[in-house]
Amino acid sequence: MIKVNNVTKSFDGFRALDGLTMTVEQGSIYGLVGPNGAGKSTILRHIMGVYRPDSGSILVDGQPVFENPAVKAKIAVIPDDLYYFPSASTRDMARFYRGMYPAFDGKRYEALREAFPDVDDKQPIRRLSKGMQKQSAFWLALCCQPQVLVLDEPVDGLDPVMRRQVWSLLMGDVAQRGTTVLVSSHNLRELEDVCDHVGILSHGKVLLERSLTDLQDNVVKLQVAFPQPEPPQLPDDLNILHTSQIGRVFTYIVRGNPADIKARMAAYQPLLLEALPLSLEEIFIYELGGEDYAVRDIVL
């Protein structure tokens, strides 16, 4: 389990993290989303043990991670900007990682060769394409058999087939070994397919943190056509996040229990009443609507 409690961090007077609190359960895939500058990379570097928080605490399996080699040996990282020794090949890095990670599995390294057939593990990584470098990073990270895997924009540069392959391998480790995966990404559609829990960041804080199921069950998108040309005055206690209109059809994004909201709308005897599922991207846009985010009419 990763437990982040009231963490603050400032750089040259700029507060990057402002009392951030979040919990990542063991054996889960946790998606961290937020606009640029929200603090995603900063909190990931704290969880990796690169930064020391100004205040607050970060615990991995109940232990502080900063300057704790025993805890860091349980954590593998694939950053957005990969770095390797200038002339190192994938095979060279495997030997290096074997000395750092007690759980590194040489047999798995050979077995995973079939999963990444296009990567020449004798060639310097810096000479590989961006996609090949990412494949090399996943190959090595999976062989470390970490308890915690931290990913920052992990599948950038991978083709669709390899993306599916990588996520399949990761979910296999979660199911079989109880690996905890913390992933930060702008690809919300992809996170929706793999994540158990989601945390939405803004201005160095977690706005909300829920299981993906709870998050989707707490916001509903309704398309409604009323008998009269003008819509009725809806109750003030109906938590409407957004309204748009195309012809006679109104689209409402409403926070609350979908069944209850649909029943209340049905009382107006509409000509059309349809509840539609919201994607994680839509939820992200509307949850940030009140957080200095201009809600645009891009979700109809």
C-alpha angles and dihedrals in degrees: 000000000000115000119188113184124190095321120182128186131174131189117198091334095316113118105220094173120033111188095318115188126181140148127211112194121221114265094018134118107230120193118208113200135172143124123286110288094023092122102258098133092041094056091044090056089051091052090049089053095244095117129043112220119240087225138349128048140272118200130183112193088346094305129107110249102206112100090353109125093183092059094041089055087065094053126078122187136201106189127197091248108047120213130192135161106284099251099026121127125206088261091051091051090049089058089047093049091048088065093049102041116054090197094054107136116211092187090055089050089060093042092052091054086088091055092056102034096156095058113095101210092198094058120089108263092227089064093055123094119260092259092049090050090054090050090051090051092053092045091055096040093052091051090055087065092211124191088220125034117192116197127187112193087333105181099041108135096019121120118239094260093051091045089058091046093051094047090048091054092047094049089048090057091047091052098041104032103023092241114179113224123197111187130182115196144150090213097093093171090060094046089053090063097051112023128098095188135022132202119196115208129198129166094352096309136095107246094190137351120195144138111275090243093054091045093053093042092055099058126052133190114213130189110202135178115190126207092240122060093240119059118243122252103270121214117274091230091062101102099223112181097182142000129198134168137210111180108309094340118097122197116207126188105202131180114222142059107335095216093050093046092049091050091052091050091048089062088072089061095232122195089227128024119168130162115212128193118250122224122226088253092058092047090049092053095048097041088055091046092100095041102080089287117129105226105223126200092249097117112066 
